[in-house]
Amino acid sequence: MERYNFTNRLFLFKIEAMIRRFSLLFCVLFMVACDDGDIMTVDLDFGQDLERCTNFEDSYLVFDTRNDPNEALILIFPRSETNDGLFNSPTPIDEPEVLTIDMNNVRFIYRTYNRSVNATDICAIVSPGDLSIVEDYEADSGTVDVTVTIVDDDNDLIPSEHEYGPGGIANPQDSDLDGIPDYLDQDDDNDNIKTINELDDDNLDGDNNPFTTPLDTDNDGIANYLDTDDDGDGILTRLEDEDGDMNPINDTSDNNGVSIAHYLNNFETIDYGDPGLTDDNQYTRTVTTHFLVKDIDVEILRATEVDLGTLITTITDYQPEN
């Protein structure tokens, strides 16, 4: 009986020893698996509404910030004629401009701070005294696809793709032959009335898009913004400018008790002479620049793609070259 008990206790001891060894091995493997170079998950779900620093002499700095935690994603790349275009000219369809991250000319950085940060902090030449960087991680490789789009180049409410004409962007339409293609021209027919003022102000089709039903006062099949004689009275719109101020809109006459501009009143047929052409082709241009960071390997982050976000640039008093 004692022999049996001794043998049984020996057997149990061996089993317990094996369990302890397997437990130790599991713990070691677990620690090794968890310690793979301090790679950890970083939540990059930022707002993606980017801002830009323009006060640095040699480089652009595009960034996104977030509070709680206090973080920033920062992209730095050099100023150049090509890179300047990323904020004012569209890239070809499906052909983004590619920046190559090299920790020198092009840099992509993830930072955390001791407090919340904003554009004033990020763009400061000298950092504020109460601001310090807690963590600073930089990608040593990767690329950035930059796609620039401008839906309405001249901001006349007609999408540019509808103003390119049969020749497309490579050979754009110039309806008034003034050397400025329609998609960059504020007055497509050179009648001294801006295109934006010759569309569907009354929203006749109810879609809130003034381009879909442009005005055609004389019903000749030519929309007013492309018609040099909007009321079809034989007098060019530009010549129905009574006060000669290059603005036919403010020259009116009575039509059955209703005040109406001469150029829209086919009963008013006086030729007031040619006041000349206004050279005002200035407008506000809205440029959308999207940044997609690819194949980065930061110390605490590895990612195939990081959608950094979109930067909206508004250019006021923009005037294209003829």
Secondary structure by P-SEA (a helix, b strand, c coil): caaaaaaaaaaaaaaaaaaaaaaaaaaaaaaaaaccccccccccccccbbbbbccccccccccccccccbbbbbbbbbbcccccccccccccccccbbbbbccccbbbbbbcccccccccccccccccccccccbbbbbccbbbbbbbbbccccccccccccccccccccccccccccccccccccccccccccccccccccccccccccccccccccccccccccccccccccccccccccccccccccbbbbcccccccccccccccccccccccccccbbbbbbbbbbbbcccccccccccccccbbbbbbbccccccc
